[in-house]
Amino acid sequence: MSGAPVRFQARTSIEQVEEGNDLAPKFDDRGLITVVTTDADSGELLMQGYMNSEALRLTITTGEAHYYSRSRQVLWHKGATSGLVQTVRELLIDDDQDCIWLRVDVAGGASCHVGYRSCFYRKVPVGNDFEAKQSKGLVELEWTETEKVFDPEEVYGDAPNPTIL
């Protein structure tokens, strides 16, 4: 870990942001940037979250994923409680620098606080699949994962889920 602080450049032009070498992330009006996280080997989508500038700096300097919880309004180090640390193998930023893509190795094999490997463990039927399986226009989710990697109660205790509502 380097002792040098991470500095982001001011956004000065489209050319600088889209074609230059400056890291000039565009945080939204709440000071956040969207992050998508995938398994570095399989490419499987594990989660989507947010970072503020501190979380991005910590991720860069430590090589482990840090996020910002909008519901709890706190910075969090992924895996600090669960042990399911995400070690960043690659951090990419999109063309206009308003979205981060983390490619990670996951200790313990799961990223979802509900206990599944991925936070995307249900799918929404679309098109003909929706028409064939639904009635009265109501959407019923289909499960893509049925086995949990860990028991959330054992890991987190009986504390209420801070990410809901």
N, C-alpha and C positions, 0 to 999 in steps of 0.2 A: 504494500500500500504506500503510495507516494505521499509525502508531506505537503506537496504543493496543492494549494486550493484550486478547485475546478472553477473556471471562469467561463461564462457564456458571453458571446459577443452580442452587441446591439444589432438589431436588424436594420440594415441601411438600404438595401435594394433587393429587388427580385433576383438579380443575377448573383448577388452574394449568397442569398438564402438557397437558391435552387442549383447553382452551378459552382459555388465557392467551397472553400475548405473550412469555413467558420462554423462552429457549433453555435447556432443562434435559435434555440427552440422558441416556439410560439406557444406560450401558456395562455389559456382562456381567461375570461374576465374574473374567474375565481382563483386564478393562479395555478391551474392544473393543465396537464397534458395527458391525453389518452395513451394507454399502454396495452398492447396485445402480447401475450406470452405463450410461446409454443415450446414443445419438447425439441431439444436441439437435434436429436437423432431421428425421431419419427416424423417430426413436423406437426404432430397433433396439437390442436389448439387447447391450451390448458385453462387460460383465464384472460379476462380483460379487466383492467383497473386504471388507476390514475396515479400520476406523480406530481408533486409540486417541485420547486427548484431544489429544495433540500433533499428530497427523495432521489431525484435524478443525480445530484452530486454524490450522494452516498452510494448509489448503485455503481456509478463510474469508479469511485475510489476504492470501494470494498470488493467489487466483483460479485456481490450478492444483491438480489433484488430487494429494493425498498419501495414502498408504495405510500400513497396518501389515502386514508379512509375518509370519504365524503360523509358517511353517516356518523362516524365518531369524531371526525375532524381532528385526526391525529396521524402522525407519521408512523408507519409500521414496517418492521423488518420481517419479510416473509419467512416463516419458520421459527421465529424467536420463541413462540410458545409451543408449537406443534413439533418442532424439529424437522419439518419438511422444507428445509432451506432450498432456495432456488439459486444455484450457482450460474452466473451469466457466462455463457460461452460466446455470445455475440449480442451486441446492442446496435440496432440499426435505427435510423431516423428517416422518415419519408421525405419526399421532394420539397414540400414547403415547411418542413420541420415542425409539424403540429401533431405528430403521432410517433410513438416509440414502438419498436418491435424487439422484444427480448427473446432470444433463443437460449434455453436454459437446460441444465441438468438438475433433476429434482431428487433431493435426498428423501428416501422413504417412498418414492413412487407416486405421490399424490400432491395435488395443488389446491383442491377444493376443501373448504372448511366443513362441508357437509359430509366428507369422508370419501367421496369419489375421486378418481384420478384427475378428471377434468371438471371444471365448473360447467361445462357444456354436456350434461349427461341426459338431456331430453331433446327431442326434436319436434318441430311443428310440422304437421302434414301440409303439403301445398299441392295446388293443381288438382289433378285427377285423384291423387291420394287423399286429399281433403274431402273431395266430393264423395268418394266411396266410403269413407270411415266416419263421417260426421253427420249430425242431424241438427236441424234448426240453426245452422251457422255457428254452433259452439265449437271451439277449438279444444280438442283433447290431446295433450302432449303424449308423445311416444317415448319410452325409455330406451336409451342407447347403452346405458351401463346399469347393471343390477347389483353388482357386488361392490361393496365399499372396501377401500384399501385400509381404512382405519375406523375406529369407533370414536366419533366426535365427543361423546360424553366422557370417555376415558382420557382423551387428550385435553379437552377444554373444561371438563367438569359440567356442572348443571347451570353455568352462567347463561343468561339469555343471549341469543344470537344478536350481536351488535350491528349486523349488516342488514337486517330486515326492517323495513319501514323506517 
